[in-house]
């Protein structure tokens, strides 16, 4: 399964695509979409067009976006929220299921602790995706988001398989009881 992670930002929107094959993760691509200027609408158009092109080129099957943390600067938080809207809109338009993760959840999934610093996150992303070269810190964060989502998808699959297995055992046990009492 191919997963795209998106680190929303108005100036720099990071993205990273990985391939998930069982428990193995493989780096596909990463990058940063830059928007400049003072016209917010034009910057959002740049982000939308760039992310649309990335999704068309790499064809992910799932997406994950980092949740926005509330900043002391309300205006900056609102602008980041608008960039996050683009980060959610574009994969939704492509028909992808989207996971959303708090920054601490991403750090915990990748490093093992929720308050890891950027250097620790980048180190563990390099460890999990050998040979990866980051296009920048925002791209590294996006790959961490993709890894976090991959781990959550794998856990969900294992839980689902366990529940299906348990249901099959219950049905088999029930059928055995019916056969015993009917015999």
C-alpha positions as CSV (number, residue, x, y, z in Angstrom):
1,X,0.0,0.0,0.0
2,X,1.3,3.4,-0.9
3,X,0.9,6.2,1.8
4,X,1.4,9.9,1.5
5,X,2.2,11.9,4.6
6,X,1.5,15.7,4.6
7,X,3.0,18.3,6.9
8,X,0.8,21.3,6.3
9,X,2.4,24.7,6.1
10,X,1.5,27.9,4.2
11,X,5.0,28.7,3.2
12,X,6.4,25.1,3.0
13,X,4.0,22.2,2.7
14,X,6.0,19.0,3.2
15,X,5.0,15.7,1.6
16,X,6.5,12.2,1.7
17,X,5.4,9.0,0.0
18,X,6.2,5.5,1.3
19,X,5.4,2.0,0.2
20,X,4.1,-0.4,2.9
21,X,4.7,-4.1,2.1
22,X,3.7,-6.2,5.2
23,X,6.0,-4.9,8.0
24,X,8.5,-3.4,5.5
25,X,8.5,0.3,4.6
26,X,10.2,1.7,1.5
27,X,10.8,5.3,0.6
28,X,9.2,6.4,-2.7
29,X,9.6,10.2,-2.8
30,X,9.5,13.4,-0.7
31,X,9.5,17.1,-1.3
32,X,8.3,20.5,-0.3
33,X,5.7,22.7,-2.1
34,X,6.7,26.3,-1.6
35,X,4.3,29.3,-1.8
36,X,5.4,32.9,-1.6
37,X,3.9,36.3,-1.6
38,X,1.3,38.2,0.4
39,X,-1.8,37.1,-1.5
40,X,-3.3,34.3,0.6
41,X,-5.6,33.0,-2.1
42,X,-2.8,32.7,-4.7
43,X,-0.6,30.9,-2.2
44,X,-3.4,28.4,-1.5
45,X,-3.9,27.8,-5.2
46,X,-0.1,27.0,-5.5
47,X,-0.4,24.5,-2.6
48,X,-3.5,22.9,-4.1
49,X,-2.0,22.6,-7.6
50,X,1.3,21.3,-6.2
51,X,-0.2,18.7,-4.0
52,X,-2.6,17.6,-6.7
53,X,0.4,17.0,-9.0
54,X,2.2,15.0,-6.3
55,X,-0.8,12.8,-5.7
56,X,-1.3,12.3,-9.5
57,X,2.4,11.4,-9.9
58,X,2.7,9.0,-7.0
59,X,-0.8,7.5,-6.7
60,X,-1.0,6.9,-3.0
61,X,-3.8,4.7,-1.6
62,X,-4.0,6.4,1.7
63,X,-3.1,9.8,3.2
64,X,-2.2,11.2,6.6
65,X,-2.1,14.8,7.7
66,X,-0.6,16.3,10.8
67,X,-3.1,18.1,13.1
68,X,-2.5,21.8,13.7
69,X,-1.4,22.9,17.1
70,X,-2.8,26.2,18.5
71,X,-0.2,28.9,18.4
72,X,0.0,32.1,20.5
73,X,-0.4,34.0,17.3
74,X,-4.0,33.6,16.3
75,X,-3.5,35.0,12.8
76,X,-0.7,32.6,12.1
77,X,-2.8,29.7,13.4
78,X,-5.7,30.6,11.1
79,X,-3.4,30.8,8.1
80,X,-1.9,27.4,9.0
81,X,-5.4,26.1,9.3
82,X,-6.2,27.2,5.8
83,X,-3.1,25.4,4.5
84,X,-4.2,22.3,6.4
85,X,-7.6,22.6,4.7
86,X,-5.8,22.2,1.4
87,X,-3.8,19.3,2.8
88,X,-7.1,17.6,3.6
89,X,-9.0,18.7,0.5
90,X,-6.6,17.4,-2.1
91,X,-6.4,13.8,-0.9
92,X,-10.2,13.8,-0.3
93,X,-10.7,14.9,-3.9
94,X,-8.6,12.0,-5.0
95,X,-10.9,9.6,-3.1
96,X,-8.3,8.7,-0.4
97,X,-9.0,7.8,3.2
98,X,-7.2,10.4,5.4
99,X,-5.8,9.8,8.9
100,X,-5.1,12.8,11.1
101,X,-2.4,12.7,13.8
102,X,-1.3,15.1,16.5
103,X,2.4,16.0,16.4
104,X,3.1,14.0,19.7
105,X,1.4,10.9,18.3
106,X,3.6,11.0,15.2
107,X,6.7,11.4,17.4
108,X,5.6,8.5,19.6
109,X,4.9,6.2,16.6
110,X,8.3,7.0,15.0
111,X,10.6,7.6,17.9
112,X,8.8,5.9,20.9
113,X,8.4,9.1,22.9
114,X,5.9,11.9,22.3
115,X,8.2,14.8,23.0
116,X,11.1,13.9,20.7
117,X,13.0,16.7,19.0
118,X,13.3,17.1,15.2
119,X,16.8,15.5,15.1
120,X,15.5,12.4,16.9
121,X,12.5,12.1,14.5
122,X,14.8,12.5,11.4
123,X,17.2,9.9,12.8
124,X,14.4,7.4,13.2
125,X,12.9,8.1,9.8
126,X,16.4,7.5,8.3
127,X,16.6,4.2,10.3
128,X,13.2,3.1,9.0
129,X,13.7,4.2,5.4
130,X,17.4,3.4,4.7
131,X,19.0,5.6,2.1
132,X,16.4,8.3,2.3
133,X,17.6,11.9,1.5
134,X,15.2,14.6,2.8
135,X,14.2,17.5,0.6
136,X,14.1,19.5,3.8
137,X,12.8,19.3,7.4
138,X,9.2,19.6,6.3
139,X,9.6,16.7,4.0
140,X,11.2,14.7,6.8
141,X,8.2,15.5,9.0
142,X,5.8,14.4,6.2
143,X,7.6,11.0,6.0
144,X,7.3,10.6,9.7
145,X,3.5,11.3,9.4
146,X,3.3,8.6,6.6
147,X,5.2,6.1,8.8
148,X,2.9,6.9,11.7
149,X,-0.1,6.2,9.5
150,X,1.5,3.0,8.1
151,X,1.9,1.7,11.7
152,X,-1.7,2.6,12.5
153,X,-2.9,0.8,9.4
154,X,-0.9,-2.3,10.2
155,X,-2.2,-2.3,13.8
156,X,-5.8,-2.0,12.5
157,X,-5.3,-4.9,10.1
158,X,-3.8,-7.1,12.8
159,X,-6.8,-6.3,15.1
160,X,-9.2,-6.9,12.3
161,X,-7.6,-10.3,11.5
162,X,-7.6,-11.2,15.2
163,X,-11.3,-10.4,15.4
164,X,-12.1,-12.4,12.3
165,X,-10.1,-15.3,13.6
166,X,-11.9,-15.1,16.9
167,X,-15.2,-15.0,15.1
168,X,-14.3,-18.1,13.1
169,X,-13.4,-19.9,16.3
170,X,-16.7,-19.0,17.9
171,X,-18.6,-20.2,14.9
172,X,-16.6,-23.4,14.8
173,X,-17.2,-24.0,18.5
174,X,-20.9,-23.2,18.1
175,X,-21.2,-25.6,15.2
176,X,-19.4,-28.3,17.3
177,X,-21.9,-27.8,20.1
178,X,-24.8,-28.1,17.7
179,X,-23.4,-31.3,16.3
180,X,-22.8,-32.8,19.7
181,X,-26.3,-32.0,21.0
182,X,-27.9,-33.1,17.8
183,X,-26.1,-36.4,17.7
